[in-house]
Amino acid sequence: MHPDSPNNKPDLKESTDAALFQALTARDASALATLYDRYANLVYGLALKILRDPQAAEDLTQEVFLALWRHPNYNPARGSLSSFLITLTRSRAIDKLRSRGASLKFLDRWSQQMSSQPPTNNPFEQVSIEERSQKVRSALAQLPENQRQVLAMAYYEGLSQTEIAQRLEAPLGTVKTRARQGLIKLKRILQDWIN
């Protein structure tokens, strides 16, 4: 095949970031692959530094490049692509930390509500404890089975996510995703009652 043939694509590995981004906006998936090869370590390293969780950092790295593909809103006039990716990664990682913090606060309140309380002979307190238990059981019953199972193992059996993954013979990332989604749904269901 002649080198000037239209079927011969130029080697993108040698292209500038601006040329790659232009190809990406034209929906050239190989441009995304080249940008990923070029910057994935940078994005992952920053995500890991902020999140301190290799699986979460891997997930975030995928999210950042997927966002670049779906919404290519980088503006070369505002700085380098690497700076844009750093800003995007930092912003999303901080959002994840905030979300994780909110979930932990919710769980703390929930576990305080559910913690075993000293037995009481006061019938009103007995009814209140029973109402709380029933409300939580009802909320848990509304979750999909796989999310309910992970949360029950974590909070009733005291297992870590790694231990849950081993027991279920499931990837750790899957367990984390189920726990996170379950907590979000549980929080939504119990929000008015907890506050």
CNS distance restraints for C-alpha pairs under 8 A (distance, minus, plus):
assign (resid   1 and name CA) (resid   5 and name CA) 6.88 0.50 0.50
assign (resid   3 and name CA) (resid   8 and name CA) 6.55 0.50 0.50
assign (resid   4 and name CA) (resid   8 and name CA) 7.01 0.50 0.50
assign (resid  11 and name CA) (resid  15 and name CA) 7.40 0.50 0.50
assign (resid  12 and name CA) (resid  20 and name CA) 7.02 0.50 0.50
assign (resid  12 and name CA) (resid  30 and name CA) 7.66 0.50 0.50
assign (resid  12 and name CA) (resid  31 and name CA) 6.64 0.50 0.50
assign (resid  12 and name CA) (resid  34 and name CA) 6.79 0.50 0.50
assign (resid  13 and name CA) (resid  34 and name CA) 6.06 0.50 0.50
assign (resid  15 and name CA) (resid  19 and name CA) 5.99 0.50 0.50
assign (resid  15 and name CA) (resid  20 and name CA) 6.26 0.50 0.50
assign (resid  16 and name CA) (resid  20 and name CA) 6.20 0.50 0.50
assign (resid  17 and name CA) (resid  21 and name CA) 5.98 0.50 0.50
assign (resid  17 and name CA) (resid  35 and name CA) 7.68 0.50 0.50
assign (resid  17 and name CA) (resid  81 and name CA) 6.69 0.50 0.50
assign (resid  18 and name CA) (resid  22 and name CA) 6.16 0.50 0.50
assign (resid  18 and name CA) (resid  76 and name CA) 7.04 0.50 0.50
assign (resid  18 and name CA) (resid  81 and name CA) 7.98 0.50 0.50
assign (resid  19 and name CA) (resid  23 and name CA) 6.24 0.50 0.50
assign (resid  20 and name CA) (resid  24 and name CA) 6.05 0.50 0.50
assign (resid  20 and name CA) (resid  31 and name CA) 5.30 0.50 0.50
assign (resid  20 and name CA) (resid  32 and name CA) 7.64 0.50 0.50
assign (resid  20 and name CA) (resid  34 and name CA) 7.80 0.50 0.50
assign (resid  20 and name CA) (resid  35 and name CA) 7.21 0.50 0.50
assign (resid  21 and name CA) (resid  25 and name CA) 6.19 0.50 0.50
assign (resid  21 and name CA) (resid  31 and name CA) 7.16 0.50 0.50
assign (resid  22 and name CA) (resid  26 and name CA) 6.43 0.50 0.50
assign (resid  23 and name CA) (resid  27 and name CA) 6.57 0.50 0.50
assign (resid  23 and name CA) (resid  28 and name CA) 5.44 0.50 0.50
assign (resid  23 and name CA) (resid  31 and name CA) 5.94 0.50 0.50
assign (resid  24 and name CA) (resid  28 and name CA) 5.00 0.50 0.50
assign (resid  24 and name CA) (resid  29 and name CA) 6.62 0.50 0.50
assign (resid  24 and name CA) (resid  30 and name CA) 7.99 0.50 0.50
assign (resid  24 and name CA) (resid  31 and name CA) 5.36 0.50 0.50
assign (resid  24 and name CA) (resid  32 and name CA) 6.03 0.50 0.50
assign (resid  24 and name CA) (resid  69 and name CA) 7.04 0.50 0.50
assign (resid  24 and name CA) (resid  72 and name CA) 7.70 0.50 0.50
assign (resid  25 and name CA) (resid  69 and name CA) 7.81 0.50 0.50
assign (resid  25 and name CA) (resid  72 and name CA) 6.33 0.50 0.50
assign (resid  27 and name CA) (resid  69 and name CA) 7.92 0.50 0.50
assign (resid  28 and name CA) (resid  32 and name CA) 7.09 0.50 0.50
assign (resid  29 and name CA) (resid  33 and name CA) 6.35 0.50 0.50
assign (resid  30 and name CA) (resid  34 and name CA) 6.15 0.50 0.50
assign (resid  31 and name CA) (resid  35 and name CA) 6.18 0.50 0.50
assign (resid  32 and name CA) (resid  36 and name CA) 6.01 0.50 0.50
assign (resid  32 and name CA) (resid  65 and name CA) 7.69 0.50 0.50
assign (resid  32 and name CA) (resid  69 and name CA) 7.01 0.50 0.50
assign (resid  33 and name CA) (resid  37 and name CA) 6.18 0.50 0.50
assign (resid  34 and name CA) (resid  38 and name CA) 6.13 0.50 0.50
assign (resid  35 and name CA) (resid  39 and name CA) 5.98 0.50 0.50
assign (resid  35 and name CA) (resid  40 and name CA) 7.78 0.50 0.50
assign (resid  36 and name CA) (resid  40 and name CA) 5.03 0.50 0.50
assign (resid  36 and name CA) (resid  65 and name CA) 6.98 0.50 0.50
assign (resid  37 and name CA) (resid  41 and name CA) 7.97 0.50 0.50
assign (resid  39 and name CA) (resid  43 and name CA) 6.31 0.50 0.50
assign (resid  39 and name CA) (resid  82 and name CA) 7.21 0.50 0.50
assign (resid  40 and name CA) (resid  44 and name CA) 5.90 0.50 0.50
assign (resid  40 and name CA) (resid  61 and name CA) 6.72 0.50 0.50
assign (resid  41 and name CA) (resid  45 and name CA) 5.83 0.50 0.50
assign (resid  42 and name CA) (resid  46 and name CA) 6.35 0.50 0.50
assign (resid  42 and name CA) (resid  86 and name CA) 7.79 0.50 0.50
assign (resid  43 and name CA) (resid  47 and name CA) 6.10 0.50 0.50
assign (resid  43 and name CA) (resid  61 and name CA) 5.91 0.50 0.50
assign (resid  43 and name CA) (resid  85 and name CA) 6.92 0.50 0.50
assign (resid  43 and name CA) (resid  86 and name CA) 6.50 0.50 0.50
assign (resid  43 and name CA) (resid  89 and name CA) 6.36 0.50 0.50
assign (resid  44 and name CA) (resid  48 and name CA) 5.97 0.50 0.50
assign (resid  44 and name CA) (resid  57 and name CA) 5.73 0.50 0.50
assign (resid  44 and name CA) (resid  58 and name CA) 6.34 0.50 0.50
assign (resid  44 and name CA) (resid  60 and name CA) 7.60 0.50 0.50
assign (resid  44 and name CA) (resid  61 and name CA) 5.48 0.50 0.50
assign (resid  45 and name CA) (resid  49 and name CA) 6.16 0.50 0.50
assign (resid  45 and name CA) (resid  57 and name CA) 7.87 0.50 0.50
assign (resid  46 and name CA) (resid  50 and name CA) 6.30 0.50 0.50
assign (resid  46 and name CA) (resid  86 and name CA) 7.47 0.50 0.50
assign (resid  46 and name CA) (resid  89 and name CA) 7.25 0.50 0.50
assign (resid  46 and name CA) (resid  90 and name CA) 7.25 0.50 0.50
assign (resid  47 and name CA) (resid  51 and name CA) 5.84 0.50 0.50
assign (resid  47 and name CA) (resid  52 and name CA) 7.76 0.50 0.50
assign (resid  47 and name CA) (resid  56 and name CA) 7.94 0.50 0.50
assign (resid  47 and name CA) (resid  57 and name CA) 4.88 0.50 0.50
assign (resid  47 and name CA) (resid  58 and name CA) 7.97 0.50 0.50
assign (resid  47 and name CA) (resid  60 and name CA) 6.82 0.50 0.50
assign (resid  47 and name CA) (resid  61 and name CA) 7.24 0.50 0.50
assign (resid  47 and name CA) (resid  89 and name CA) 6.49 0.50 0.50
assign (resid  47 and name CA) (resid  90 and name CA) 7.03 0.50 0.50
assign (resid  47 and name CA) (resid  93 and name CA) 6.21 0.50 0.50
assign (resid  48 and name CA) (resid  52 and name CA) 4.98 0.50 0.50
assign (resid  48 and name CA) (resid  53 and name CA) 5.96 0.50 0.50
assign (resid  48 and name CA) (resid  54 and name CA) 5.97 0.50 0.50
assign (resid  48 and name CA) (resid  56 and name CA) 7.68 0.50 0.50
assign (resid  48 and name CA) (resid  57 and name CA) 4.95 0.50 0.50
assign (resid  50 and name CA) (resid  90 and name CA) 7.69 0.50 0.50
assign (resid  50 and name CA) (resid  93 and name CA) 6.57 0.50 0.50
assign (resid  50 and name CA) (resid  94 and name CA) 7.53 0.50 0.50
assign (resid  51 and name CA) (resid  56 and name CA) 6.92 0.50 0.50
assign (resid  51 and name CA) (resid  57 and name CA) 6.59 0.50 0.50
assign (resid  51 and name CA) (resid  93 and name CA) 6.54 0.50 0.50
assign (resid  51 and name CA) (resid  97 and name CA) 6.93 0.50 0.50
assign (resid  52 and name CA) (resid  57 and name CA) 7.69 0.50 0.50
assign (resid  53 and name CA) (resid  57 and name CA) 6.06 0.50 0.50
assign (resid  54 and name CA) (resid  58 and name CA) 6.13 0.50 0.50
assign (resid  55 and name CA) (resid  59 and name CA) 6.20 0.50 0.50
assign (resid  55 and name CA) (resid 173 and name CA) 6.30 0.50 0.50
assign (resid  56 and name CA) (resid  60 and name CA) 6.06 0.50 0.50
assign (resid  56 and name CA) (resid 173 and name CA) 7.92 0.50 0.50
assign (resid  57 and name CA) (resid  61 and name CA) 6.09 0.50 0.50
assign (resid  58 and name CA) (resid  62 and name CA) 6.42 0.50 0.50
assign (resid  59 and name CA) (resid  63 and name CA) 6.26 0.50 0.50
assign (resid  60 and name CA) (resid  64 and name CA) 6.11 0.50 0.50
assign (resid  60 and name CA) (resid  89 and name CA) 7.49 0.50 0.50
assign (resid  60 and name CA) (resid  92 and name CA) 7.62 0.50 0.50
assign (resid  60 and name CA) (resid  93 and name CA) 7.28 0.50 0.50
assign (resid  61 and name CA) (resid  65 and name CA) 6.53 0.50 0.50
assign (resid  61 and name CA) (resid  89 and name CA) 7.65 0.50 0.50
assign (resid  62 and name CA) (resid  66 and name CA) 6.03 0.50 0.50
assign (resid  63 and name CA) (resid  67 and name CA) 5.96 0.50 0.50
assign (resid  64 and name CA) (resid  68 and name CA) 6.26 0.50 0.50
assign (resid  64 and name CA) (resid  85 and name CA) 7.52 0.50 0.50
assign (resid  64 and name CA) (resid  88 and name CA) 7.00 0.50 0.50
assign (resid  64 and name CA) (resid  89 and name CA) 6.45 0.50 0.50
assign (resid  65 and name CA) (resid  69 and name CA) 6.23 0.50 0.50
assign (resid  66 and name CA) (resid  70 and name CA) 6.09 0.50 0.50
assign (resid  67 and name CA) (resid  71 and name CA) 5.63 0.50 0.50
assign (resid  67 and name CA) (resid  72 and name CA) 7.33 0.50 0.50
assign (resid  68 and name CA) (resid  72 and name CA) 4.84 0.50 0.50
assign (resid  68 and name CA) (resid  73 and name CA) 7.31 0.50 0.50
assign (resid  68 and name CA) (resid  74 and name CA) 7.94 0.50 0.50
assign (resid  74 and name CA) (resid  81 and name CA) 7.18 0.50 0.50
assign (resid  74 and name CA) (resid  84 and name CA) 6.81 0.50 0.50
assign (resid  75 and name CA) (resid  79 and name CA) 7.28 0.50 0.50
assign (resid  76 and name CA) (resid  80 and name CA) 6.18 0.50 0.50
assign (resid  76 and name CA) (resid  81 and name CA) 7.00 0.50 0.50
assign (resid  79 and name CA) (resid  83 and name CA) 6.52 0.50 0.50
assign (resid  79 and name CA) (resid  84 and name CA) 7.04 0.50 0.50
assign (resid  80 and name CA) (resid  84 and name CA) 6.39 0.50 0.50
assign (resid  81 and name CA) (resid  85 and name CA) 6.15 0.50 0.50
assign (resid  82 and name CA) (resid  86 and name CA) 6.13 0.50 0.50
assign (resid  83 and name CA) (resid  87 and name CA) 6.14 0.50 0.50
assign (resid  84 and name CA) (resid  88 and name CA) 6.11 0.50 0.50
assign (resid  85 and name CA) (resid  89 and name CA) 5.94 0.50 0.50
assign (resid  86 and name CA) (resid  90 and name CA) 6.02 0.50 0.50
assign (resid  87 and name CA) (resid  91 and name CA) 6.07 0.50 0.50
assign (resid  88 and name CA) (resid  92 and name CA) 6.19 0.50 0.50
assign (resid  89 and name CA) (resid  93 and name CA) 5.96 0.50 0.50
assign (resid  90 and name CA) (resid  94 and name CA) 6.10 0.50 0.50
assign (resid  91 and name CA) (resid  95 and name CA) 6.27 0.50 0.50
assign (resid  92 and name CA) (resid  96 and name CA) 6.25 0.50 0.50
assign (resid  93 and name CA) (resid  97 and name CA) 6.27 0.50 0.50
assign (resid  94 and name CA) (resid  98 and name CA) 6.18 0.50 0.50
assign (resid  95 and name CA) (resid  99 and name CA) 6.13 0.50 0.50
assign (resid  96 and name CA) (resid 100 and name CA) 5.98 0.50 0.50
assign (resid  97 and name CA) (resid 101 and name CA) 6.02 0.50 0.50
assign (resid  98 and name CA) (resid 102 and name CA) 6.15 0.50 0.50
assign (resid  99 and name CA) (resid 103 and name CA) 6.21 0.50 0.50
assign (resid 100 and name CA) (resid 104 and name CA) 6.19 0.50 0.50
assign (resid 101 and name CA) (resid 105 and name CA) 6.18 0.50 0.50
assign (resid 102 and name CA) (resid 106 and name CA) 6.16 0.50 0.50
assign (resid 103 and name CA) (resid 107 and name CA) 6.15 0.50 0.50
assign (resid 103 and name CA) (resid 183 and name CA) 6.82 0.50 0.50
assign (resid 103 and name CA) (resid 184 and name CA) 7.39 0.50 0.50
assign (resid 103 and name CA) (resid 187 and name CA) 7.91 0.50 0.50
assign (resid 104 and name CA) (resid 108 and name CA) 6.10 0.50 0.50
assign (resid 105 and name CA) (resid 109 and name CA) 6.31 0.50 0.50
assign (resid 106 and name CA) (resid 110 and name CA) 6.08 0.50 0.50
assign (resid 106 and name CA) (resid 187 and name CA) 7.06 0.50 0.50
assign (resid 107 and name CA) (resid 111 and name CA) 5.86 0.50 0.50
assign (resid 108 and name CA) (resid 112 and name CA) 6.09 0.50 0.50
assign (resid 109 and name CA) (resid 113 and name CA) 6.20 0.50 0.50
assign (resid 109 and name CA) (resid 194 and name CA) 7.38 0.50 0.50
assign (resid 110 and name CA) (resid 114 and name CA) 6.13 0.50 0.50
assign (resid 110 and name CA) (resid 194 and name CA) 7.20 0.50 0.50
assign (resid 111 and name CA) (resid 115 and name CA) 5.57 0.50 0.50
assign (resid 113 and name CA) (resid 132 and name CA) 7.60 0.50 0.50
assign (resid 114 and name CA) (resid 132 and name CA) 7.42 0.50 0.50
assign (resid 114 and name CA) (resid 133 and name CA) 7.09 0.50 0.50
assign (resid 120 and name CA) (resid 125 and name CA) 7.01 0.50 0.50
assign (resid 120 and name CA) (resid 126 and name CA) 6.85 0.50 0.50
assign (resid 121 and name CA) (resid 125 and name CA) 7.98 0.50 0.50
assign (resid 121 and name CA) (resid 126 and name CA) 7.45 0.50 0.50
assign (resid 122 and name CA) (resid 126 and name CA) 6.36 0.50 0.50
assign (resid 123 and name CA) (resid 127 and name CA) 6.18 0.50 0.50
assign (resid 124 and name CA) (resid 128 and name CA) 6.20 0.50 0.50
assign (resid 125 and name CA) (resid 129 and name CA) 6.14 0.50 0.50
assign (resid 126 and name CA) (resid 130 and name CA) 6.17 0.50 0.50
assign (resid 127 and name CA) (resid 131 and name CA) 6.03 0.50 0.50
assign (resid 128 and name CA) (resid 132 and name CA) 6.25 0.50 0.50
assign (resid 129 and name CA) (resid 133 and name CA) 6.22 0.50 0.50
assign (resid 130 and name CA) (resid 134 and name CA) 6.08 0.50 0.50
assign (resid 131 and name CA) (resid 135 and name CA) 6.04 0.50 0.50
assign (resid 132 and name CA) (resid 136 and name CA) 6.25 0.50 0.50
assign (resid 133 and name CA) (resid 137 and name CA) 6.13 0.50 0.50
assign (resid 134 and name CA) (resid 138 and name CA) 5.99 0.50 0.50
assign (resid 135 and name CA) (resid 139 and name CA) 6.15 0.50 0.50
assign (resid 136 and name CA) (resid 140 and name CA) 6.06 0.50 0.50
assign (resid 136 and name CA) (resid 190 and name CA) 7.70 0.50 0.50
assign (resid 137 and name CA) (resid 141 and name CA) 6.10 0.50 0.50
assign (resid 138 and name CA) (resid 142 and name CA) 6.62 0.50 0.50
assign (resid 139 and name CA) (resid 143 and name CA) 7.14 0.50 0.50
assign (resid 139 and name CA) (resid 186 and name CA) 6.35 0.50 0.50
assign (resid 139 and name CA) (resid 189 and name CA) 6.21 0.50 0.50
assign (resid 139 and name CA) (resid 190 and name CA) 6.95 0.50 0.50
assign (resid 140 and name CA) (resid 148 and name CA) 6.11 0.50 0.50
assign (resid 140 and name CA) (resid 186 and name CA) 6.90 0.50 0.50
assign (resid 141 and name CA) (resid 148 and name CA) 7.40 0.50 0.50
assign (resid 143 and name CA) (resid 147 and name CA) 6.30 0.50 0.50
assign (resid 143 and name CA) (resid 148 and name CA) 5.67 0.50 0.50
assign (resid 143 and name CA) (resid 182 and name CA) 6.59 0.50 0.50
assign (resid 143 and name CA) (resid 185 and name CA) 7.18 0.50 0.50
assign (resid 143 and name CA) (resid 186 and name CA) 7.42 0.50 0.50
assign (resid 144 and name CA) (resid 148 and name CA) 6.14 0.50 0.50
assign (resid 144 and name CA) (resid 182 and name CA) 7.94 0.50 0.50
assign (resid 145 and name CA) (resid 149 and name CA) 5.94 0.50 0.50
assign (resid 146 and name CA) (resid 150 and name CA) 6.41 0.50 0.50
assign (resid 146 and name CA) (resid 178 and name CA) 6.86 0.50 0.50
assign (resid 147 and name CA) (resid 151 and name CA) 6.29 0.50 0.50
assign (resid 147 and name CA) (resid 178 and name CA) 4.95 0.50 0.50
assign (resid 147 and name CA) (resid 179 and name CA) 5.95 0.50 0.50
assign (resid 147 and name CA) (resid 181 and name CA) 7.19 0.50 0.50
assign (resid 147 and name CA) (resid 182 and name CA) 5.05 0.50 0.50
assign (resid 148 and name CA) (resid 152 and name CA) 5.97 0.50 0.50
assign (resid 148 and name CA) (resid 182 and name CA) 6.79 0.50 0.50
assign (resid 149 and name CA) (resid 153 and name CA) 6.16 0.50 0.50
assign (resid 150 and name CA) (resid 154 and name CA) 6.19 0.50 0.50
assign (resid 150 and name CA) (resid 164 and name CA) 6.93 0.50 0.50
assign (resid 150 and name CA) (resid 175 and name CA) 6.87 0.50 0.50
assign (resid 150 and name CA) (resid 178 and name CA) 6.91 0.50 0.50
assign (resid 150 and name CA) (resid 179 and name CA) 6.04 0.50 0.50
assign (resid 151 and name CA) (resid 155 and name CA) 5.99 0.50 0.50
assign (resid 151 and name CA) (resid 156 and name CA) 7.96 0.50 0.50
assign (resid 151 and name CA) (resid 179 and name CA) 6.08 0.50 0.50
assign (resid 151 and name CA) (resid 182 and name CA) 7.20 0.50 0.50
assign (resid 151 and name CA) (resid 183 and name CA) 7.87 0.50 0.50
assign (resid 152 and name CA) (resid 156 and name CA) 5.31 0.50 0.50
assign (resid 152 and name CA) (resid 157 and name CA) 6.99 0.50 0.50
assign (resid 153 and name CA) (resid 157 and name CA) 4.98 0.50 0.50
assign (resid 153 and name CA) (resid 158 and name CA) 6.52 0.50 0.50
assign (resid 153 and name CA) (resid 159 and name CA) 5.91 0.50 0.50
assign (resid 153 and name CA) (resid 164 and name CA) 6.90 0.50 0.50
assign (resid 154 and name CA) (resid 158 and name CA) 4.88 0.50 0.50
assign (resid 154 and name CA) (resid 159 and name CA) 4.71 0.50 0.50
assign (resid 154 and name CA) (resid 160 and name CA) 6.17 0.50 0.50
assign (resid 154 and name CA) (resid 161 and name CA) 7.15 0.50 0.50
assign (resid 154 and name CA) (resid 164 and name CA) 7.49 0.50 0.50
assign (resid 155 and name CA) (resid 159 and name CA) 7.35 0.50 0.50
assign (resid 159 and name CA) (resid 163 and name CA) 5.81 0.50 0.50
assign (resid 159 and name CA) (resid 164 and name CA) 6.22 0.50 0.50
assign (resid 160 and name CA) (resid 164 and name CA) 6.21 0.50 0.50
assign (resid 161 and name CA) (resid 165 and name CA) 6.11 0.50 0.50
assign (resid 161 and name CA) (resid 172 and name CA) 6.92 0.50 0.50
assign (resid 161 and name CA) (resid 175 and name CA) 6.53 0.50 0.50
assign (resid 161 and name CA) (resid 176 and name CA) 6.77 0.50 0.50
assign (resid 162 and name CA) (resid 166 and name CA) 6.29 0.50 0.50
assign (resid 162 and name CA) (resid 172 and name CA) 6.18 0.50 0.50
assign (resid 163 and name CA) (resid 167 and name CA) 6.14 0.50 0.50
assign (resid 164 and name CA) (resid 168 and name CA) 6.01 0.50 0.50
assign (resid 164 and name CA) (resid 175 and name CA) 7.23 0.50 0.50
assign (resid 165 and name CA) (resid 169 and name CA) 5.58 0.50 0.50
assign (resid 165 and name CA) (resid 170 and name CA) 4.94 0.50 0.50
assign (resid 165 and name CA) (resid 171 and name CA) 5.95 0.50 0.50
assign (resid 165 and name CA) (resid 172 and name CA) 5.30 0.50 0.50
assign (resid 165 and name CA) (resid 175 and name CA) 6.04 0.50 0.50
assign (resid 166 and name CA) (resid 170 and name CA) 6.65 0.50 0.50
assign (resid 170 and name CA) (resid 174 and name CA) 6.67 0.50 0.50
assign (resid 170 and name CA) (resid 175 and name CA) 6.95 0.50 0.50
assign (resid 171 and name CA) (resid 175 and name CA) 6.60 0.50 0.50
assign (resid 172 and name CA) (resid 176 and name CA) 6.20 0.50 0.50
assign (resid 173 and name CA) (resid 177 and name CA) 6.11 0.50 0.50
assign (resid 174 and name CA) (resid 178 and name CA) 6.16 0.50 0.50
assign (resid 175 and name CA) (resid 179 and name CA) 6.10 0.50 0.50
assign (resid 176 and name CA) (resid 180 and name CA) 6.04 0.50 0.50
assign (resid 177 and name CA) (resid 181 and name CA) 6.04 0.50 0.50
assign (resid 178 and name CA) (resid 182 and name CA) 5.88 0.50 0.50
assign (resid 179 and name CA) (resid 183 and name CA) 6.03 0.50 0.50
assign (resid 180 and name CA) (resid 184 and name CA) 6.24 0.50 0.50
assign (resid 181 and name CA) (resid 185 and name CA) 6.29 0.50 0.50
assign (resid 182 and name CA) (resid 186 and name CA) 5.93 0.50 0.50
assign (resid 183 and name CA) (resid 187 and name CA) 5.85 0.50 0.50
assign (resid 184 and name CA) (resid 188 and name CA) 6.25 0.50 0.50
assign (resid 185 and name CA) (resid 189 and name CA) 6.21 0.50 0.50
assign (resid 186 and name CA) (resid 190 and name CA) 6.07 0.50 0.50
assign (resid 187 and name CA) (resid 191 and name CA) 5.39 0.50 0.50
assign (resid 190 and name CA) (resid 194 and name CA) 6.01 0.50 0.50
assign (resid 191 and name CA) (resid 195 and name CA) 6.31 0.50 0.50
